[in-house]
Amino acid sequence: MTHSMKLLGLGAIALASACKRVEGAEASARTQQQRPPAPVSVATAVARDVPVYLDEIGKNVAPEVVNIQPQVAGRITGIHFKDGATVKRGDLLFTIDPRPYRAQLESAQANLARNLAELDLARLEFARVVALLQTDAISQQDHDARKSAVAVSEAQVRLSRAAVDTARLNLEYCFLRSPIDGRAGQRLVDLGNVVGPGAPGSLLVIQRLDPMYADFTIPENDLGSVQRAIAAGDARAEVRLPDEPDKARRATLTFLDNAVQDGTGTVKLRATVPNADWHFWPGRFVKVRLVLGTRKDAVLVPMSATQTSAKGPFVYVVKEDSTAELRPVTIGQRQGDLIAVAEGLKGGERVVTAGQLGVTPGGHVRSQP
């Protein structure tokens, strides 16, 4: 075979290969043109002001917890409440046998009456001595003795009055009353038991339930943002139960700890939430949203519009010619059923919210409900 014939054969092969590639490209284009538009659901990105927040787990704490303890010794003769009852300030809870303390009060009052009578007598005798001293009918020594007797009687009266006050106070201690409005727990003593101020434990625990504290912590890296929000007056809190995500209650940030906790790198905060209906309960875990401010004109799309690939999050943007564009985006904070898009999208653009599996970049789409 000659050299020219070899070249002619190679040229024919190359020409045939090129023809096949052209035919393949034309077939692919025809297939692309013949492929029907992918059915998708479309939503329009909206721009509005949204809160900037921190979501944390907190715990409810009663603002006042009182341990009812006896201040005098005696036998319990009356229990005037039911376990778990609502009590008001001043309600009678327990009665300790008052008879010994009533007798002590009567004895102290009798001593006071005797000392008052002795004081009256001492003053009368001192008045006579003063008159006799002017006529030199009595010595200066007798005058001074009568004057001292008056002072001693006055001191005895003051001592007796203090004893009466102590006895009356001990008698009042026999009737244990609630110092706060709240809810009683389970009583820890039964009728007939002897109690005293030196006994360990308490008779009852009462907790105030309105308002309610929600204690929570934040990472120390967020402390600066929280401090700036507090200084600007923008910080506020929302408290909700874990099983009630749509029933958040507005709260007031009332406490920021003065130090970062060792070992955990967190800072303790406290929000105070109104709780007149006792919706929140001491010791229960809650979700706390600490709002730090407002972001103006944030772009929001439905949560289902965002997809994730190996290169990061993206959305399919539907263009004017009904073709889909794969657009990488930067995701921000969730806002209910929507999510903020920090970068990559503008308000008013349409995004695919369902049917992404059938969409190809640059391919046509057909919007449907």
Salt bridges, closest charged atoms under 4 A:
ASP49 OD2 - LYS296 NZ 3.59
ASP55 OD1 - ARG289 NE 2.84
GLU64 OE2 - ARG208 NH1 3.48
ASP83 OD1 - ARG187 NH1 3.65
ASP97 OD2 - ARG99 NH2 2.94
GLU125 OE1 - ARG146 NH1 2.89
ASP144 OD1 - HIS143 ND1 3.28
GLU154 OE2 - ARG123 NH2 3.21
ASP165 OD1 - ARG168 NH1 3.62
ASP190 OD1 - ARG187 NE 3.39
ASP215 OD2 - LYS268 NZ 3.80
ASP215 OD1 - ARG270 NE 2.65
GLU238 OE1 - ARG240 NH2 3.57
ASP243 OD2 - ARG284 NH2 3.58
GLU244 OE1 - HIS279 NE2 2.77
ASP277 OD1 - ARG249 NH1 2.99
GLU325 OE2 - ARG327 NE 3.20
GLU349 OE2 - ARG327 NH2 3.25
